[in-house]
Structures are given as structure tokens and as C-alpha cells.
Amino acid sequence: MKYTPKQIIKKGLPVIIGGIAGYAYYYFIGCASGSCPIQSNPYISTLYGMVAGAVFLVPSKKKENA
């Protein structure tokens, strides 16, 4: 299956935005002591943000017309 550039952007944009948001969370709110496993590591917080962005790509259940 070949993807068009529009489809790639549509599926990749939420993941990229989530990654940026995850890194911003680390940078602005993160934990300086290192005792918070997600907030103290930029890679993990970015990965969590990317996963959170990917959640928006999961299709929701559609209503059936009765």
C-alpha cells in the first residue's frame, strides 16, 4: 500500500506534535532531582508524548443508524 504525502502528514503530525509537547513538558515542568522517571529523562518524556499523540490516530467507534 502506497501512502500519499497528505496521508503521511495526516498520520505523522499528531505524533510529532505529541513528541514536541512531551519534550516541552520535560523542559518546563520536569523533575530536577531525578526521582521522577518520566519527567527527569527527555527521551522518555518525548516518547510518552509521541504515544499520547498516536492515541489520536486510533479510530473511534462510529454510531450505527437504526
mmCIF file as Biopython writes it, N, C-alpha, C and O atoms, coordinates in Angstrom:
data_model
#
loop_
_atom_site.group_PDB
_atom_site.id
_atom_site.type_symbol
_atom_site.label_atom_id
_atom_site.label_alt_id
_atom_site.label_comp_id
_atom_site.label_asym_id
_atom_site.label_entity_id
_atom_site.label_seq_id
_atom_site.pdbx_PDB_ins_code
_atom_site.Cartn_x
_atom_site.Cartn_y
_atom_site.Cartn_z
_atom_site.occupancy
_atom_site.B_iso_or_equiv
_atom_site.auth_seq_id
_atom_site.auth_asym_id
_atom_site.pdbx_PDB_model_num
ATOM 1   N N  . MET A ? 1  ? 0.846   -1.175 0.000  1.0 0.0 1  A 1 
ATOM 2   C CA . MET A ? 1  ? 0.000   0.000  0.000  1.0 0.0 1  A 1 
ATOM 3   C C  . MET A ? 1  ? 0.892   1.239  0.000  1.0 0.0 1  A 1 
ATOM 4   O O  . MET A ? 1  ? 1.768   1.388  0.852  1.0 0.0 1  A 1 
ATOM 5   N N  . LYS A ? 2  ? 0.662   2.102  -0.943 1.0 0.0 2  A 1 
ATOM 6   C CA . LYS A ? 2  ? 1.433   3.335  -1.027 1.0 0.0 2  A 1 
ATOM 7   C C  . LYS A ? 2  ? 0.651   4.467  -0.369 1.0 0.0 2  A 1 
ATOM 8   O O  . LYS A ? 2  ? -0.566  4.583  -0.515 1.0 0.0 2  A 1 
ATOM 9   N N  . TYR A ? 3  ? 1.382   5.279  0.347  1.0 0.0 3  A 1 
ATOM 10  C CA . TYR A ? 3  ? 0.767   6.424  1.016  1.0 0.0 3  A 1 
ATOM 11  C C  . TYR A ? 3  ? 1.095   7.691  0.250  1.0 0.0 3  A 1 
ATOM 12  O O  . TYR A ? 3  ? 2.204   7.860  -0.256 1.0 0.0 3  A 1 
ATOM 13  N N  . THR A ? 4  ? 0.125   8.569  0.172  1.0 0.0 4  A 1 
ATOM 14  C CA . THR A ? 4  ? 0.361   9.872  -0.442 1.0 0.0 4  A 1 
ATOM 15  C C  . THR A ? 4  ? 0.987   10.785 0.613  1.0 0.0 4  A 1 
ATOM 16  O O  . THR A ? 4  ? 0.867   10.520 1.809  1.0 0.0 4  A 1 
ATOM 17  N N  . PRO A ? 5  ? 1.645   11.845 0.183  1.0 0.0 5  A 1 
ATOM 18  C CA . PRO A ? 5  ? 2.221   12.780 1.161  1.0 0.0 5  A 1 
ATOM 19  C C  . PRO A ? 5  ? 1.187   13.356 2.123  1.0 0.0 5  A 1 
ATOM 20  O O  . PRO A ? 5  ? 1.496   13.611 3.287  1.0 0.0 5  A 1 
ATOM 21  N N  . LYS A ? 6  ? -0.029  13.560 1.646  1.0 0.0 6  A 1 
ATOM 22  C CA . LYS A ? 6  ? -1.089  14.093 2.506  1.0 0.0 6  A 1 
ATOM 23  C C  . LYS A ? 6  ? -1.428  13.092 3.614  1.0 0.0 6  A 1 
ATOM 24  O O  . LYS A ? 6  ? -1.653  13.491 4.757  1.0 0.0 6  A 1 
ATOM 25  N N  . GLN A ? 7  ? -1.465  11.797 3.287  1.0 0.0 7  A 1 
ATOM 26  C CA . GLN A ? 7  ? -1.750  10.770 4.286  1.0 0.0 7  A 1 
ATOM 27  C C  . GLN A ? 7  ? -0.622  10.665 5.305  1.0 0.0 7  A 1 
ATOM 28  O O  . GLN A ? 7  ? -0.867  10.471 6.496  1.0 0.0 7  A 1 
ATOM 29  N N  . ILE A ? 8  ? 0.609   10.794 4.834  1.0 0.0 8  A 1 
ATOM 30  C CA . ILE A ? 8  ? 1.758   10.727 5.741  1.0 0.0 8  A 1 
ATOM 31  C C  . ILE A ? 8  ? 1.722   11.884 6.725  1.0 0.0 8  A 1 
ATOM 32  O O  . ILE A ? 8  ? 1.965   11.697 7.918  1.0 0.0 8  A 1 
ATOM 33  N N  . ILE A ? 9  ? 1.423   13.066 6.237  1.0 0.0 9  A 1 
ATOM 34  C CA . ILE A ? 9  ? 1.337   14.236 7.119  1.0 0.0 9  A 1 
ATOM 35  C C  . ILE A ? 9  ? 0.185   14.080 8.097  1.0 0.0 9  A 1 
ATOM 36  O O  . ILE A ? 9  ? 0.318   14.413 9.274  1.0 0.0 9  A 1 
ATOM 37  N N  . LYS A ? 10 ? -0.950  13.574 7.615  1.0 0.0 10 A 1 
ATOM 38  C CA . LYS A ? 10 ? -2.122  13.418 8.462  1.0 0.0 10 A 1 
ATOM 39  C C  . LYS A ? 10 ? -1.869  12.420 9.588  1.0 0.0 10 A 1 
ATOM 40  O O  . LYS A ? 10 ? -2.379  12.599 10.694 1.0 0.0 10 A 1 
ATOM 41  N N  . LYS A ? 11 ? -1.096  11.382 9.325  1.0 0.0 11 A 1 
ATOM 42  C CA . LYS A ? 11 ? -0.814  10.381 10.348 1.0 0.0 11 A 1 
ATOM 43  C C  . LYS A ? 11 ? 0.420   10.728 11.184 1.0 0.0 11 A 1 
ATOM 44  O O  . LYS A ? 11 ? 0.519   10.299 12.334 1.0 0.0 11 A 1 
ATOM 45  N N  . GLY A ? 12 ? 1.342   11.480 10.638 1.0 0.0 12 A 1 
ATOM 46  C CA . GLY A ? 12 ? 2.567   11.796 11.353 1.0 0.0 12 A 1 
ATOM 47  C C  . GLY A ? 12 ? 2.498   13.045 12.208 1.0 0.0 12 A 1 
ATOM 48  O O  . GLY A ? 12 ? 3.224   13.164 13.195 1.0 0.0 12 A 1 
ATOM 49  N N  . LEU A ? 13 ? 1.642   13.964 11.843 1.0 0.0 13 A 1 
ATOM 50  C CA . LEU A ? 13 ? 1.564   15.238 12.558 1.0 0.0 13 A 1 
ATOM 51  C C  . LEU A ? 13 ? 1.173   15.089 14.028 1.0 0.0 13 A 1 
ATOM 52  O O  . LEU A ? 13 ? 1.809   15.720 14.871 1.0 0.0 13 A 1 
ATOM 53  N N  . PRO A ? 14 ? 0.162   14.288 14.383 1.0 0.0 14 A 1 
ATOM 54  C CA . PRO A ? 14 ? -0.154  14.137 15.813 1.0 0.0 14 A 1 
ATOM 55  C C  . PRO A ? 14 ? 1.001   13.527 16.616 1.0 0.0 14 A 1 
ATOM 56  O O  . PRO A ? 14 ? 1.206   13.877 17.778 1.0 0.0 14 A 1 
ATOM 57  N N  . VAL A ? 15 ? 1.741   12.627 16.000 1.0 0.0 15 A 1 
ATOM 58  C CA . VAL A ? 15 ? 2.873   12.003 16.693 1.0 0.0 15 A 1 
ATOM 59  C C  . VAL A ? 15 ? 3.988   13.023 16.906 1.0 0.0 15 A 1 
ATOM 60  O O  . VAL A ? 15 ? 4.592   13.068 17.978 1.0 0.0 15 A 1 
ATOM 61  N N  . ILE A ? 16 ? 4.256   13.826 15.912 1.0 0.0 16 A 1 
ATOM 62  C CA . ILE A ? 16 ? 5.300   14.855 16.028 1.0 0.0 16 A 1 
ATOM 63  C C  . ILE A ? 16 ? 4.903   15.913 17.050 1.0 0.0 16 A 1 
ATOM 64  O O  . ILE A ? 16 ? 5.724   16.319 17.872 1.0 0.0 16 A 1 
ATOM 65  N N  . ILE A ? 17 ? 3.662   16.360 17.007 1.0 0.0 17 A 1 
ATOM 66  C CA . ILE A ? 17 ? 3.188   17.354 17.976 1.0 0.0 17 A 1 
ATOM 67  C C  . ILE A ? 17 ? 3.238   16.786 19.389 1.0 0.0 17 A 1 
ATOM 68  O O  . ILE A ? 17 ? 3.603   17.489 20.331 1.0 0.0 17 A 1 
ATOM 69  N N  . GLY A ? 18 ? 2.872   15.518 19.537 1.0 0.0 18 A 1 
ATOM 70  C CA . GLY A ? 18 ? 2.953   14.871 20.846 1.0 0.0 18 A 1 
ATOM 71  C C  . GLY A ? 18 ? 4.383   14.797 21.358 1.0 0.0 18 A 1 
ATOM 72  O O  . GLY A ? 18 ? 4.632   15.009 22.545 1.0 0.0 18 A 1 
ATOM 73  N N  . GLY A ? 19 ? 5.321   14.500 20.471 1.0 0.0 19 A 1 
ATOM 74  C CA . GLY A ? 19 ? 6.730   14.472 20.867 1.0 0.0 19 A 1 
ATOM 75  C C  . GLY A ? 19 ? 7.229   15.835 21.305 1.0 0.0 19 A 1 
ATOM 76  O O  . GLY A ? 19 ? 7.967   15.946 22.284 1.0 0.0 19 A 1 
ATOM 77  N N  . ILE A ? 20 ? 6.834   16.861 20.590 1.0 0.0 20 A 1 
ATOM 78  C CA . ILE A ? 20 ? 7.218   18.228 20.968 1.0 0.0 20 A 1 
ATOM 79  C C  . ILE A ? 20 ? 6.611   18.591 22.319 1.0 0.0 20 A 1 
ATOM 80  O O  . ILE A ? 20 ? 7.272   19.196 23.163 1.0 0.0 20 A 1 
ATOM 81  N N  . ALA A ? 21 ? 5.356   18.220 22.518 1.0 0.0 21 A 1 
ATOM 82  C CA . ALA A ? 21 ? 4.690   18.504 23.796 1.0 0.0 21 A 1 
ATOM 83  C C  . ALA A ? 21 ? 5.352   17.729 24.940 1.0 0.0 21 A 1 
ATOM 84  O O  . ALA A ? 21 ? 5.501   18.257 26.042 1.0 0.0 21 A 1 
ATOM 85  N N  . GLY A ? 22 ? 5.749   16.482 24.680 1.0 0.0 22 A 1 
ATOM 86  C CA . GLY A ? 22 ? 6.431   15.698 25.709 1.0 0.0 22 A 1 
ATOM 87  C C  . GLY A ? 22 ? 7.764   16.302 26.090 1.0 0.0 22 A 1 
ATOM 88  O O  . GLY A ? 22 ? 8.106   16.355 27.271 1.0 0.0 22 A 1 
ATOM 89  N N  . TYR A ? 23 ? 8.525   16.762 25.102 1.0 0.0 23 A 1 
ATOM 90  C CA . TYR A ? 23 ? 9.798   17.400 25.409 1.0 0.0 23 A 1 
ATOM 91  C C  . TYR A ? 23 ? 9.582   18.731 26.128 1.0 0.0 23 A 1 
ATOM 92  O O  . TYR A ? 23 ? 10.328  19.069 27.047 1.0 0.0 23 A 1 
ATOM 93  N N  . ALA A ? 24 ? 8.572   19.479 25.715 1.0 0.0 24 A 1 
ATOM 94  C CA . ALA A ? 24 ? 8.273   20.749 26.389 1.0 0.0 24 A 1 
ATOM 95  C C  . ALA A ? 24 ? 7.896   20.499 27.844 1.0 0.0 24 A 1 
ATOM 96  O O  . ALA A ? 24 ? 8.248   21.286 28.723 1.0 0.0 24 A 1 
ATOM 97  N N  . TYR A ? 25 ? 7.187   19.414 28.099 1.0 0.0 25 A 1 
ATOM 98  C CA . TYR A ? 25 ? 6.833   19.059 29.474 1.0 0.0 25 A 1 
ATOM 99  C C  . TYR A ? 25 ? 8.090   18.779 30.291 1.0 0.0 25 A 1 
ATOM 100 O O  . TYR A ? 25 ? 8.209   19.225 31.432 1.0 0.0 25 A 1 
ATOM 101 N N  . TYR A ? 26 ? 9.027   18.040 29.700 1.0 0.0 26 A 1 
ATOM 102 C CA . TYR A ? 26 ? 10.307  17.783 30.383 1.0 0.0 26 A 1 
ATOM 103 C C  . TYR A ? 26 ? 11.052  19.097 30.637 1.0 0.0 26 A 1 
ATOM 104 O O  . TYR A ? 26 ? 11.559  19.326 31.735 1.0 0.0 26 A 1 
ATOM 105 N N  . TYR A ? 27 ? 11.114  19.944 29.633 1.0 0.0 27 A 1 
ATOM 106 C CA . TYR A ? 27 ? 11.921  21.158 29.712 1.0 0.0 27 A 1 
ATOM 107 C C  . TYR A ? 27 ? 11.358  22.169 30.712 1.0 0.0 27 A 1 
ATOM 108 O O  . TYR A ? 27 ? 12.108  22.741 31.503 1.0 0.0 27 A 1 
ATOM 109 N N  . PHE A ? 28 ? 10.051  22.390 30.681 1.0 0.0 28 A 1 
ATOM 110 C CA . PHE A ? 28 ? 9.460   23.426 31.513 1.0 0.0 28 A 1 
ATOM 111 C C  . PHE A ? 28 ? 8.985   22.929 32.881 1.0 0.0 28 A 1 
ATOM 112 O O  . PHE A ? 28 ? 9.029   23.692 33.846 1.0 0.0 28 A 1 
ATOM 113 N N  . ILE A ? 29 ? 8.540   21.693 32.993 1.0 0.0 29 A 1 
ATOM 114 C CA . ILE A ? 29 ? 7.962   21.203 34.232 1.0 0.0 29 A 1 
ATOM 115 C C  . ILE A ? 29 ? 8.806   20.108 34.862 1.0 0.0 29 A 1 
ATOM 116 O O  . ILE A ? 29 ? 8.638   19.807 36.044 1.0 0.0 29 A 1 
ATOM 117 N N  . GLY A ? 30 ? 9.704   19.509 34.103 1.0 0.0 30 A 1 
ATOM 118 C CA . GLY A ? 30 ? 10.455  18.320 34.512 1.0 0.0 30 A 1 
ATOM 119 C C  . GLY A ? 30 ? 11.013  18.341 35.930 1.0 0.0 30 A 1 
ATOM 120 O O  . GLY A ? 30 ? 11.046  19.377 36.593 1.0 0.0 30 A 1 
ATOM 121 N N  . CYS A ? 31 ? 11.441  17.192 36.363 1.0 0.0 31 A 1 
ATOM 122 C CA . CYS A ? 31 ? 11.915  16.957 37.719 1.0 0.0 31 A 1 
ATOM 123 C C  . CYS A ? 31 ? 13.440  17.077 37.743 1.0 0.0 31 A 1 
ATOM 124 O O  . CYS A ? 31 ? 14.116  16.337 37.029 1.0 0.0 31 A 1 
ATOM 125 N N  . ALA A ? 32 ? 13.989  17.973 38.531 1.0 0.0 32 A 1 
ATOM 126 C CA . ALA A ? 32 ? 15.430  18.195 38.576 1.0 0.0 32 A 1 
ATOM 127 C C  . ALA A ? 32 ? 16.163  17.180 39.444 1.0 0.0 32 A 1 
ATOM 128 O O  . ALA A ? 32 ? 17.352  16.938 39.234 1.0 0.0 32 A 1 
ATOM 129 N N  . SER A ? 33 ? 15.485  16.591 40.403 1.0 0.0 33 A 1 
ATOM 130 C CA . SER A ? 33 ? 16.161  15.669 41.322 1.0 0.0 33 A 1 
ATOM 131 C C  . SER A ? 33 ? 16.451  14.315 40.700 1.0 0.0 33 A 1 
ATOM 132 O O  . SER A ? 33 ? 17.334  13.602 41.178 1.0 0.0 33 A 1 
ATOM 133 N N  . GLY A ? 34 ? 15.737  13.943 39.652 1.0 0.0 34 A 1 
ATOM 134 C CA . GLY A ? 34 ? 15.940  12.658 39.010 1.0 0.0 34 A 1 
ATOM 135 C C  . GLY A ? 34 ? 15.115  11.540 39.611 1.0 0.0 34 A 1 
ATOM 136 O O  . GLY A ? 34 ? 15.234  10.392 39.184 1.0 0.0 34 A 1 
ATOM 137 N N  . SER A ? 35 ? 14.288  11.843 40.585 1.0 0.0 35 A 1 
ATOM 138 C CA . SER A ? 35 ? 13.477  10.809 41.219 1.0 0.0 35 A 1 
ATOM 139 C C  . SER A ? 35 ? 12.191  10.514 40.444 1.0 0.0 35 A 1 
ATOM 140 O O  . SER A ? 35 ? 11.505  9.536  40.739 1.0 0.0 35 A 1 
ATOM 141 N N  . CYS A ? 36 ? 11.867  11.332 39.480 1.0 0.0 36 A 1 
ATOM 142 C CA . CYS A ? 36 ? 10.669  11.126 38.661 1.0 0.0 36 A 1 
ATOM 143 C C  . CYS A ? 36 ? 11.114  10.488 37.342 1.0 0.0 36 A 1 
ATOM 144 O O  . CYS A ? 36 ? 11.761  11.159 36.537 1.0 0.0 36 A 1 
ATOM 145 N N  . PRO A ? 37 ? 10.794  9.232  37.097 1.0 0.0 37 A 1 
ATOM 146 C CA . PRO A ? 37 ? 11.352  8.549  35.929 1.0 0.0 37 A 1 
ATOM 147 C C  . PRO A ? 37 ? 10.914  9.130  34.582 1.0 0.0 37 A 1 
ATOM 148 O O  . PRO A ? 37 ? 11.696  9.119  33.631 1.0 0.0 37 A 1 
ATOM 149 N N  . ILE A ? 38 ? 9.704   9.628  34.484 1.0 0.0 38 A 1 
ATOM 150 C CA . ILE A ? 38 ? 9.250   10.160 33.198 1.0 0.0 38 A 1 
ATOM 151 C C  . ILE A ? 38 ? 9.711   11.599 33.012 1.0 0.0 38 A 1 
ATOM 152 O O  . ILE A ? 38 ? 10.179  11.966 31.934 1.0 0.0 38 A 1 
ATOM 153 N N  . GLN A ? 39 ? 9.586   12.401 34.033 1.0 0.0 39 A 1 
ATOM 154 C CA . GLN A ? 39 ? 9.861   13.824 33.915 1.0 0.0 39 A 1 
ATOM 155 C C  . GLN A ? 39 ? 11.345  14.159 33.911 1.0 0.0 39 A 1 
ATOM 156 O O  . GLN A ? 39 ? 11.716  15.232 33.437 1.0 0.0 39 A 1 
ATOM 157 N N  . SER A ? 40 ? 12.212  13.282 34.421 1.0 0.0 40 A 1 
ATOM 158 C CA . SER A ? 40 ? 13.625  13.625 34.523 1.0 0.0 40 A 1 
ATOM 159 C C  . SER A ? 40 ? 14.430  13.216 33.298 1.0 0.0 40 A 1 
ATOM 160 O O  . SER A ? 40 ? 15.593  13.601 33.181 1.0 0.0 40 A 1 
ATOM 161 N N  . ASN A ? 41 ? 13.848  12.445 32.380 1.0 0.0 41 A 1 
ATOM 162 C CA . ASN A ? 41 ? 14.560  11.985 31.199 1.0 0.0 41 A 1 
ATOM 163 C C  . ASN A ? 41 ? 13.879  12.543 29.948 1.0 0.0 41 A 1 
ATOM 164 O O  . ASN A ? 41 ? 12.700  12.271 29.723 1.0 0.0 41 A 1 
ATOM 165 N N  . PRO A ? 42 ? 14.601  13.322 29.128 1.0 0.0 42 A 1 
ATOM 166 C CA . PRO A ? 42 ? 13.957  13.918 27.951 1.0 0.0 42 A 1 
ATOM 167 C C  . PRO A ? 42 ? 13.520  12.876 26.919 1.0 0.0 42 A 1 
ATOM 168 O O  . PRO A ? 42 ? 12.524  13.080 26.224 1.0 0.0 42 A 1 
ATOM 169 N N  . TYR A ? 43 ? 14.243  11.777 26.811 1.0 0.0 43 A 1 
ATOM 170 C CA . TYR A ? 43 ? 13.882  10.754 25.832 1.0 0.0 43 A 1 
ATOM 171 C C  . TYR A ? 43 ? 12.577  10.060 26.209 1.0 0.0 43 A 1 
ATOM 172 O O  . TYR A ? 43 ? 11.722  9.823  25.355 1.0 0.0 43 A 1 
ATOM 173 N N  . ILE A ? 44 ? 12.432  9.740  27.476 1.0 0.0 44 A 1 
ATOM 174 C CA . ILE A ? 44 ? 11.219  9.051  27.918 1.0 0.0 44 A 1 
ATOM 175 C C  . ILE A ? 44 ? 10.010  9.975  27.837 1.0 0.0 44 A 1 
ATOM 176 O O  . ILE A ? 44 ? 8.939   9.551  27.403 1.0 0.0 44 A 1 
ATOM 177 N N  . SER A ? 45 ? 10.167  11.234 28.248 1.0 0.0 45 A 1 
ATOM 178 C CA . SER A ? 45 ? 9.015   12.141 28.194 1.0 0.0 45 A 1 
ATOM 179 C C  . SER A ? 45 ? 8.622   12.434 26.744 1.0 0.0 45 A 1 
ATOM 180 O O  . SER A ? 45 ? 7.439   12.598 26.446 1.0 0.0 45 A 1 
ATOM 181 N N  . THR A ? 46 ? 9.605   12.500 25.842 1.0 0.0 46 A 1 
ATOM 182 C CA . THR A ? 46 ? 9.295   12.694 24.427 1.0 0.0 46 A 1 
ATOM 183 C C  . THR A ? 46 ? 8.576   11.474 23.870 1.0 0.0 46 A 1 
ATOM 184 O O  . THR A ? 46 ? 7.624   11.610 23.102 1.0 0.0 46 A 1 
ATOM 185 N N  . LEU A ? 47 ? 9.027   10.280 24.251 1.0 0.0 47 A 1 
ATOM 186 C CA . LEU A ? 47 ? 8.385   9.058  23.800 1.0 0.0 47 A 1 
ATOM 187 C C  . LEU A ? 47 ? 6.951   8.963  24.312 1.0 0.0 47 A 1 
ATOM 188 O O  . LEU A ? 47 ? 6.052   8.576  23.567 1.0 0.0 47 A 1 
ATOM 189 N N  . TYR A ? 48 ? 6.734   9.309  25.568 1.0 0.0 48 A 1 
ATOM 190 C CA . TYR A ? 48 ? 5.372   9.309  26.112 1.0 0.0 48 A 1 
ATOM 191 C C  . TYR A ? 48 ? 4.491   10.307 25.374 1.0 0.0 48 A 1 
ATOM 192 O O  . TYR A ? 48 ? 3.319   10.028 25.119 1.0 0.0 48 A 1 
ATOM 193 N N  . GLY A ? 49 ? 5.037   11.453 25.031 1.0 0.0 49 A 1 
ATOM 194 C CA . GLY A ? 49 ? 4.266   12.436 24.264 1.0 0.0 49 A 1 
ATOM 195 C C  . GLY A ? 49 ? 3.914   11.922 22.882 1.0 0.0 49 A 1 
ATOM 196 O O  . GLY A ? 49 ? 2.815   12.166 22.383 1.0 0.0 49 A 1 
ATOM 197 N N  . MET A ? 50 ? 4.851   11.203 22.256 1.0 0.0 50 A 1 
ATOM 198 C CA . MET A ? 50 ? 4.582   10.642 20.935 1.0 0.0 50 A 1 
ATOM 199 C C  . MET A ? 50 ? 3.496   9.571  21.002 1.0 0.0 50 A 1 
ATOM 200 O O  . MET A ? 50 ? 2.650   9.482  20.113 1.0 0.0 50 A 1 
ATOM 201 N N  . VAL A ? 51 ? 3.523   8.770  22.047 1.0 0.0 51 A 1 
ATOM 202 C CA . VAL A ? 51 ? 2.480   7.748  22.224 1.0 0.0 51 A 1 
ATOM 203 C C  . VAL A ? 51 ? 1.133   8.419  22.464 1.0 0.0 51 A 1 
ATOM 204 O O  . VAL A ? 51 ? 0.111   7.976  21.939 1.0 0.0 51 A 1 
ATOM 205 N N  . ALA A ? 52 ? 1.132   9.483  23.256 1.0 0.0 52 A 1 
ATOM 206 C CA . ALA A ? 52 ? -0.116  10.209 23.507 1.0 0.0 52 A 1 
ATOM 207 C C  . ALA A ? 52 ? -0.648  10.824 22.205 1.0 0.0 52 A 1 
ATOM 208 O O  . ALA A ? 52 ? -1.860  10.853 21.991 1.0 0.0 52 A 1 
ATOM 209 N N  . GLY A ? 53 ? 0.235   11.311 21.347 1.0 0.0 53 A 1 
ATOM 210 C CA . GLY A ? 53 ? -0.195  11.838 20.055 1.0 0.0 53 A 1 
ATOM 211 C C  . GLY A ? 53 ? -0.724  10.749 19.143 1.0 0.0 53 A 1 
ATOM 212 O O  . GLY A ? 53 ? -1.655  10.980 18.372 1.0 0.0 53 A 1 
ATOM 213 N N  . ALA A ? 54 ? -0.131  9.552  19.228 1.0 0.0 54 A 1 
ATOM 214 C CA . ALA A ? 54 ? -0.580  8.436  18.395 1.0 0.0 54 A 1 
ATOM 215 C C  . ALA A ? 54 ? -1.956  7.936  18.812 1.0 0.0 54 A 1 
ATOM 216 O O  . ALA A ? 54 ? -2.666  7.328  18.011 1.0 0.0 54 A 1 
ATOM 217 N N  . VAL A ? 55 ? -2.332  8.187  20.049 1.0 0.0 55 A 1 
ATOM 218 C CA . VAL A ? 55 ? -3.663  7.772  20.513 1.0 0.0 55 A 1 
ATOM 219 C C  . VAL A ? 55 ? -4.751  8.455  19.695 1.0 0.0 55 A 1 
ATOM 220 O O  . VAL A ? 55 ? -5.823  7.886  19.488 1.0 0.0 55 A 1 
ATOM 221 N N  . PHE A ? 56 ? -4.483  9.662  19.232 1.0 0.0 56 A 1 
ATOM 222 C CA . PHE A ? 56 ? -5.480  10.381 18.436 1.0 0.0 56 A 1 
ATOM 223 C C  . PHE A ? 56 ? -5.678  9.758  17.056 1.0 0.0 56 A 1 
ATOM 224 O O  . PHE A ? 56 ? -6.643  10.088 16.366 1.0 0.0 56 A 1 
ATOM 225 N N  . LEU A ? 57 ? -4.788  8.871  16.646 1.0 0.0 57 A 1 
ATOM 226 C CA . LEU A ? 57 ? -4.928  8.220  15.348 1.0 0.0 57 A 1 
ATOM 227 C C  . LEU A ? 57 ? -5.814  6.979  15.393 1.0 0.0 57 A 1 
ATOM 228 O O  . LEU A ? 57 ? -6.231  6.473  14.351 1.0 0.0 57 A 1 
ATOM 229 N N  . VAL A ? 58 ? -6.101  6.492  16.594 1.0 0.0 58 A 1 
ATOM 230 C CA . VAL A ? 58 ? -6.941  5.309  16.737 1.0 0.0 58 A 1 
ATOM 231 C C  . VAL A ? 58 ? -8.374  5.695  16.417 1.0 0.0 58 A 1 
ATOM 232 O O  . VAL A ? 58 ? -8.916  6.622  17.018 1.0 0.0 58 A 1 
ATOM 233 N N  . PRO A ? 59 ? -8.990  4.997  15.481 1.0 0.0 59 A 1 
ATOM 234 C CA . PRO A ? 59 ? -10.364 5.380  15.108 1.0 0.0 59 A 1 
ATOM 235 C C  . PRO A ? 59 ? -11.344 5.104  16.236 1.0 0.0 59 A 1 
ATOM 236 O O  . PRO A ? 59 ? -11.226 4.117  16.961 1.0 0.0 59 A 1 
ATOM 237 N N  . SER A ? 60 ? -12.303 5.991  16.364 1.0 0.0 60 A 1 
ATOM 238 C CA . SER A ? 60 ? -13.337 5.809  17.377 1.0 0.0 60 A 1 
ATOM 239 C C  . SER A ? 60 ? -14.472 4.982  16.789 1.0 0.0 60 A 1 
ATOM 240 O O  . SER A ? 60 ? -14.590 4.834  15.572 1.0 0.0 60 A 1 
ATOM 241 N N  . LYS A ? 61 ? -15.294 4.455  17.667 1.0 0.0 61 A 1 
ATOM 242 C CA . LYS A ? 61 ? -16.420 3.642  17.219 1.0 0.0 61 A 1 
ATOM 243 C C  . LYS A ? 61 ? -17.497 4.545  16.633 1.0 0.0 61 A 1 
ATOM 244 O O  . LYS A ? 61 ? -17.899 5.526  17.258 1.0 0.0 61 A 1 
ATOM 245 N N  . LYS A ? 62 ? -17.958 4.215  15.448 1.0 0.0 62 A 1 
ATOM 246 C CA . LYS A ? 62 ? -18.962 5.018  14.781 1.0 0.0 62 A 1 
ATOM 247 C C  . LYS A ? 62 ? -20.353 4.574  15.200 1.0 0.0 62 A 1 
ATOM 248 O O  . LYS A ? 62 ? -20.585 3.405  15.510 1.0 0.0 62 A 1 
ATOM 249 N N  . LYS A ? 63 ? -21.273 5.529  15.202 1.0 0.0 63 A 1 
ATOM 250 C CA . LYS A ? 63 ? -22.653 5.221  15.546 1.0 0.0 63 A 1 
ATOM 251 C C  . LYS A ? 63 ? -23.332 4.521  14.380 1.0 0.0 63 A 1 
ATOM 252 O O  . LYS A ? 63 ? -23.082 4.831  13.215 1.0 0.0 63 A 1 
ATOM 253 N N  . GLU A ? 64 ? -24.191 3.575  14.717 1.0 0.0 64 A 1 
ATOM 254 C CA . GLU A ? 64 ? -24.983 2.908  13.690 1.0 0.0 64 A 1 
ATOM 255 C C  . GLU A ? 64 ? -26.329 3.605  13.554 1.0 0.0 64 A 1 
ATOM 256 O O  . GLU A ? 64 ? -26.933 4.011  14.547 1.0 0.0 64 A 1 
ATOM 257 N N  . ASN A ? 65 ? -26.783 3.738  12.338 1.0 0.0 65 A 1 
ATOM 258 C CA . ASN A ? 65 ? -28.107 4.313  12.095 1.0 0.0 65 A 1 
ATOM 259 C C  . ASN A ? 65 ? -29.134 3.196  12.208 1.0 0.0 65 A 1 
ATOM 260 O O  . ASN A ? 65 ? -29.082 2.224  11.455 1.0 0.0 65 A 1 
ATOM 261 N N  . ALA A ? 66 ? -30.061 3.330  13.143 1.0 0.0 66 A 1 
ATOM 262 C CA . ALA A ? 66 ? -31.050 2.273  13.346 1.0 0.0 66 A 1 
ATOM 263 C C  . ALA A ? 66 ? -32.296 2.479  12.539 1.0 0.0 66 A 1 
ATOM 264 O O  . ALA A ? 66 ? -33.218 1.666  12.608 1.0 0.0 66 A 1 
#
